[in-house]
Amino acid sequence: MEKKKVMIVLGSPRKKGNSSILAKQVAAGAKAGGALVETFYLHDMNIRPCTACDACRKKTKIDCVLDDDMQKLYPKLRSADAIVVASPIYWFTVSAQTKLFMDRWYALGSDEGYELAGKKFGIVLTYADADPFISGAVNALRTFQDALNFIGAKIVGMVYGSAWKAGEIRRNKELMAAALELGKKLAAEA
Ligand SMILES: Cc1cc2nc3c(=O)[nH]c(=O)nc-3n(C[C@H](O)[C@H](O)[C@H](O)COP(=O)(O)O)c2cc1C
């Protein structure tokens, strides 16, 4: 049987930051579940903002006229069985890196729907304030719920928790275990 493909996207500039650490746990769980995992670090990639030119809706051979690193990510998004988006909370929602990436999903849509329909998603969020309402994590959670519902994708699990300095999230053993479990679940359900 062909291995399931899990694509992990890191939306924090901190490679060893809290959301990246949790994402690594998800990756370990997915690998333990027999999946193939590929991780992308958005901060090092050239991803421009959507210009709303709507050329993507004319369904030419290319997904998007912007010739940047999304051209590498579109085929990965298409072929992935499961997609994990890991982001810190910046100003009460996802990081700018994450939002730029998400806006460009627009190119995978048409009158018939979105090519991401049916994909399984895992969401990872970290934030400083202990309260997910005060931190703004709820805004990001709602964004994923609404966006993925809109495109017809399924959220398999959301792992989110509070930490400030890079690495602090490791102390939250329960959350680290939940991230590992999410990876296993994604490998099993994808
Ligand atoms: C520019 C910036 C904005 C932030 N905004 C928030 C915020 O709105 N709410 C919050 O709880 N934490 C906020 N934080 C704290 C980070 O979310 C927190 O440190 C998180 O653990 C970072 O995750 P990372 O290590 O994966 O980058 C902010 C941090 C930075 C650098």
The ligand as an ORCA input file, in Angstrom:
! r2SCAN-3c Opt
* xyz 0 1
  C       4.955     40.024     16.750
  C       4.401     39.167     17.861
  C       3.057     39.244     18.146
  C       2.512     38.442     19.151
  N       1.174     38.531     19.403
  C       0.617     37.752     20.364
  C      -0.790     37.805     20.608
  O      -1.540     38.543     19.984
  N      -1.277     37.005     21.594
  C      -0.468     36.181     22.350
  O      -0.976     35.491     23.242
  N       0.860     36.082     22.086
  C       1.422     36.835     21.121
  N       2.772     36.726     20.843
  C       3.574     35.690     21.549
  C       3.758     34.406     20.697
  O       2.518     33.976     20.169
  C       4.340     33.273     21.576
  O       5.628     33.618     21.986
  C       4.355     31.939     20.843
  O       4.732     30.909     21.712
  C       5.299     31.999     19.664
  O       5.294     30.782     18.968
  P       6.600     30.306     18.165
  O       7.660     30.007     19.222
  O       6.171     29.098     17.442
  O       7.006     31.407     17.276
  C       3.348     37.536     19.886
  C       4.710     37.477     19.570
  C       5.246     38.279     18.593
  C       6.723     38.190     18.266
*
